[in-house]
Amino acid sequence: MDTPSPPSFRADAGGGRFELVTALAHAVELGASDIHLKAGHHPRMRLHGELAPLSGDLEPLTPRETEQILHRVASASKIKTFEWTSPGSDDTV
């Protein structure tokens, strides 16, 4: 059985490539407590209580990319809850 590849998504044309596993490893290495992914925004991490850019060369994630990441990492019940509570809001998972 093939092992699925880590989630990798291309940000807007010409931008940097976002790779979830690499982003998480980078955040852990720097001592970040979490990462923040939101459509239309650059990927960020919480470092020493403050939000900071995850990388200077990453473009904002598109809504499609953000949804693809969510579907790769969250359970179906969490996705359903998120979709039910979040239309048009700024809620994050």
C-alpha positions in Angstrom: 0.0 0.0 0.0 1.4 3.4 -1.0 2.0 6.0 1.7 0.2 9.2 0.9 2.5 12.2 0.2 2.5 15.1 2.7 0.0 17.8 1.8 1.7 20.3 -0.5 -0.1 23.1 -2.2 1.1 25.8 -4.5 0.1 29.3 -3.5 -0.7 32.0 -6.1 1.3 31.8 -9.4 4.9 32.8 -8.8 4.7 32.4 -5.1 6.4 30.0 -2.7 5.2 26.4 -2.3 3.4 25.6 1.0 4.2 22.2 2.4 2.3 21.4 5.6 4.9 18.9 7.0 7.8 21.3 6.3 5.8 24.1 7.9 5.1 22.1 11.0 8.7 21.0 11.4 9.9 24.6 10.9 7.5 25.9 13.5 8.5 23.2 16.0 12.2 23.9 15.4 11.6 27.6 16.2 9.5 26.8 19.3 6.2 27.9 17.9 3.1 26.7 19.6 0.9 26.5 16.5 0.4 27.6 12.9 -2.4 29.6 11.5 -3.7 29.0 8.0 -6.5 31.2 6.7 -7.7 31.7 3.1 -6.4 35.0 1.7 -3.6 35.3 4.3 0.0 34.3 4.5 0.7 31.2 6.6 1.7 32.3 10.1 2.9 30.8 13.4 2.5 31.7 17.0 6.0 32.3 18.4 6.4 33.4 22.0 2.7 34.5 22.1 2.9 36.6 18.9 1.9 35.8 15.4 4.8 35.8 13.0 5.2 34.9 9.3 5.9 31.3 8.7 8.2 32.1 5.9 8.9 35.3 4.0 8.5 33.8 0.5 5.0 32.2 0.9 2.1 33.7 -0.9 -1.4 33.9 0.7 -3.3 30.7 0.6 -6.3 30.6 -1.7 -9.7 29.4 -0.4 -9.3 26.2 -2.4 -5.8 25.5 -0.9 -7.0 26.1 2.6 -10.0 23.8 2.1 -7.7 21.1 0.7 -5.5 21.3 3.7 -8.5 21.1 6.1 -9.8 18.0 4.4 -6.4 16.3 4.6 -5.9 16.9 8.4 -9.4 17.1 10.0 -11.9 14.4 10.6 -15.2 14.4 8.8 -17.1 15.4 11.9 -14.8 18.3 12.5 -15.1 19.4 8.9 -18.9 19.2 9.2 -18.8 21.3 12.4 -16.5 23.8 10.8 -18.6 24.2 7.7 -21.8 24.5 9.8 -20.4 27.2 12.1 -18.2 29.2 9.8 -20.0 30.4 6.6 -18.9 34.0 6.2 -17.2 34.2 9.5 -13.5 34.6 10.5 -13.5 31.4 12.6 -10.5 29.2 12.3 -10.0 25.5 13.0 
